[in-house]
């Protein structure tokens, strides 16, 4: 397999949209996607609340849409998903997605609404590692995704279960329904399986990652925002995640989902097999670390620890709503009000990116 290309640029608020257009062209989007197909923008709402670095940014959306339109991609739609702990319609407003979609006339669809798409059983051609065992009743994916391009729009941040989260993790919400939490104990293998499925059903795959404000600490929600002024793009989902991991300070091949995907030939995780275009990242190391929060400690116990054997009781019965409620109370009521809101308002007032966010 020849080297993969990942484009990386330094940027500033007054040029970021144009820089995204340059970045996406540099990453050869026209080679990666089919202009005759519909292109799905798969935005990322890790948290409906506007935590800096947690969610797709409005300038990331705008720059991507402009780049696609200027490159001749005329049929563009956005698709959002929900989880048991996020409210996408709330999140799209608080994070200014609705402003951008309205400005550019982008239709917004939801993978959880039957009027937009239906979930159908799919039998992958590839040999899967875990998904067929997690869902023995059959793997279901949205019928709307078949034969269409997809552009993932993650941010550069840490994750309590996968160390980092990016392009590969962004498919977790789009391709699996609200029962996706069944897969958490095998999250790394699940992400690899999902990449296999994506390669089978999409006409093209591309990723655009925002690192203007990156997320250190126990993500994807309770983060410590760090201004890094970086944006990334690639047609190789493994490679862009590997480069982002390196920038954050992690060894990509020590992150299981990147290593497995590399070993299975789904993309490049080894930095020596990746050509970084644009900005020289060789000396970049932000020394991020994931750490723990209350959610991660409980998750470690239930998903990976001694209570793992009781998952069916906890998560496949009405007991799951106890954990959903506990998560909502911890994240939305306690952590956000005690810490997150203060971080957000400080970012709004003191960061150049926060000021740009207000302008939207």
N, C-alpha and C positions, 0 to 999 in steps of 0.2 A: 504494500500500500504506500503510495507516495505521501510526502509530507502534507499535513493539513495546514491551512492558513487561518490565522486569527488576527483580525485587525484591532489595534488598540490606539486610542488617541487621548491626549490630554485636552481638556476643554475648559471653558469658562462660561458663565451664564449668558453673556451677550452674544455668544456665537454658537451655543450648544446645538441648536436645531440645525444650523448649516453644517456643523461638525458631524452630526449624525448622518446627514445625507452623504457627506464625504466618506465617513467610516463604512457605511453600508455598501457603497459602490466599491470601495477598496477591498471589501470582503467578498466581492463578486456575487452579489445577490442574483444577478441575471442568469448566472450559470446554475445556481442552486434551485431556482423556482421556475415553474412553468407559467408563462404569461397567459396562456389560454385557460388556466384554471382559476377558480376563486382562491383568494389568499385569506386565510384566517389569521387574525391577530389574537394571540392567546396572552392576554394581559395577566398580571400576577397580583392577586389580592391576598397576601399572607395574613392581613389583618384589615378589617373594614375601617379601623381608626387610622388616622394619617401619620403613623409612626415613621419618621425619616429613615430611609433605607429599607423599609419592610416591603414596600409595594412599587410596582411600575410607576415611573414619574410621568407627569404630563408632557415634559419636553422629550422624553424617550418615545412616547406615543406619537407626538407631533413630528419629530424628526424621522421616525420610521415610516409614517404615512406619506410624508413629503418625498422621501427617498423612493418608496415604491411607486408612487404616482409619477414621479419624474423619470423613472426607469420603464414606464409603460405598463405597470400592473394596474389595471383599471377596476377589476372586481375585488374589492376589499371589504371584509366584514370583521367584526370583533365577536369573540365568544368568551363568556365568563362562566365560571363554575362556582358552586358553593360547597362549603364543608359543614360539618356539624357545629363548627364554632365560628364561622364567618358569615356575614350578611353582604353579599355582593352588591345589591342595589343600593345599600347604604354606603358601601365602600367606594363605589364608582363616583358618587357625589362628593364625599369627603376628600377623596384623592384627586378630584378634578378631571377624571376620565371623561365624564359626560360633556364637559366643556369642549374638549378636543374632538370627540366623536361628532358632536353637533357642528363644530366649526368646519369639519371636512366632510360632512355628510356620510359618515360611516355607520351602517346598520349595526345594532348591538343585539346579539342573540344570547340565549342562556341554555346551557346543556341540561339544565334541570327542569325546563318547561317543555311540555309535550308539543305545544304549538310550534316550537322552534326546531326540535329534533327528538328522535326516539332512540332508546337504547336497544340495540340488537345483539344477538349472540354472534361472536366472531371466533373462528377456529384458526389461530395463527399457523402459518406454514413453518415458522422457525421452531426449533426446540426450545421450550421455555424452561426456566430454572424453578420458578415457584408459583406463578399466577394460576396455572391450571390446578394446582393442589390447594391454593387458598380459596379458589372459587370452583370447586368440583361440579357445581351445578351449571357452569358455563361462564365464560368471560364475555361481558357485555360492554360495548363501546357505542358512542353516538353515531347514528347512521349518517349524519351530516358531514362527518370528517372524511369520509371516503372520497378519494380522487381529488382532494383539495390540497393546496400548499398550506403550511403552517409556519408562522413566525412567532417564536417564543420571546417573551419580554420580561425576563427575570431581573433581579437586582443582585449586586455582589454582596453576599452576607453569609453569616454563619447559621448553622442549624443544629439544634440539640440532638437530633437523631442521626444526621448524615454528615456532620462536621461543617460542610458547606452546602449551599443549595443554589441551583442555577438553572441552566437550560434543561438538563435531564429531569430534574425534580419538577419543573413546570408542567410536564406532561401528566404528573400524578393527579392533578385536579381535573384536567380536561378529558382524560381517557378512562378514568375510573369514577364510578358514581359515588353517592354519599356513604357507601359501605367501604370506601377505600381504607378506612382505619383498620380493617381486618388484616391489611398487609404490613402494618408498621413493624412487626417483629422481623420481617424479612424485607425491610425497606430497600436495602442496597440491591438485592437481586430483583426486586420488583421494578426498580428504575431501569435496570438492564432489559428486563422483559418488555417494558413499555417502549423502550427505544427500538427494539426489534419490531414491535407491532407498528410503530410509527413509520418505519422504513417500508413496511408492507402496504400501508393504506394511504399514505400521503403522496402527492405528486412532487413534493419538494419540502425540505425542512431547513429552517434558518433560525438563528438566534441573535438577538440584540440585547446586550446586557448593560444596565446602568450602574456605574460605580462612581457617580458624581458625589454622592454621600453613601458610603459603604457601611455595612452593619457588623460590628464586632460584638462578641458575647453570646448569650443564650438565645439565639434567634429561633424561629423567624420573626418573633414579635418583640420580645423584651430585649431590645438591642441598645448598643452604645454607638450612636452615629459618629462616623469619622469622615471628614471631608477628604476625598482622594482625587476628585476631578478627572476621573477616567471613564471612558466608554469603550465597549468591546462588541465585536460582531464576528460571526463565523457560520459556515454551513455545517461544521463538525460540532455536534452537541457535546461530545466528550472533550474535545480539544479546548473549547471555550471555557468549560468548567475547570479544566486542568490549569489553564492560564490564570483564571480568576483565583483558584486555590493557591497558586504560586505567589500571586501578588499579595494575597491576604497573609501569607506566611506559612502555608501548609505544603507538605510534600504530596503532590497529586496522587502518586502511586501508592501512598499509604491510606488513601480514602477509598473504601472498598468499591463503591459503585463506579468510580473512575477506573480503578484497576481491573475489575471484571470486564467492563465494557471494552477496555483496551485489549485484554487477553482474548476476547471473543471477536475481535476485528470489527467492532462497531464504530470505531473512531480512535483517535490517538490521545492517550493519556500521558505518554512520556514526552517531556518537554523537548528532548532532542529530535523528536519526530514532528515538531510543530514549528512552522515558520510564523513568527510574529511580525506583522507589518505595521508600520507607523511609528509608534512610540517604543523606545527601548526599555523593556521591563526587567532586564537582567539584574539590576541592582535593587529592584523593588521588593521590600518585605515589610509589611505593616505589622507583623508579629501579632496577628489576631489569635484569640483563644476563645473557645466556646463557653466553658464554665457551666454552671448549673443555675436553674431557678426551681421554684416549687413544682412546676409542670414537668420539668425534666426528671426530677427525683422520683415523682410518682410514675412517670412513664418508664423510667429504667426498671422500676419494680414490676410493673405490669406487662411491659412489652418484652423486656429482655432478662428479667430477674426470676426469682423463685415462684412468682405468681403467674408466670407465662402460661402454665398449664391450665389456668382457670379463665383464659381469654374468652372462651365460648360463653361462659356464665356472665362475665363482665360486659362483653361487647356485642354479643349476638342475642341478647335478651333486653327487655325494657330497662335493666339496670344501667345500660349505656347512658340513659338520660341523666342519671346521677352525676356521671363524669362530665357530661356536656355542661350541665348547670355549674358544676364546680369550676370548670375551665372558664366559663363566662364570668363568674364572680371574681376569680383570681385575676384574669387578664383585664376585663373591661371595667370592673368596679374597683378593684383594689390596686393593681399595679399601675394602670393608666392614671388613676386619680392621684396616687402617691408619687409616681415617678414620670410616667410617660407624658402626661400633659405638660409638665414643666419642661421636659426635654424638647417637646414639640414647639412650645412657644419660644424657648430660647433659640432654637434653630430658625424659626420664622423671623425673629428680630435681629439675630446676630450673624447668621450665615447668608452668604450671597445666594445660595441655592434656596434657602427659606424665603428670601425676598422675591426670587423668581417665582416660587410656588404661589406666593400671595398675588402676584401679577396675573396668574391664570384665573 
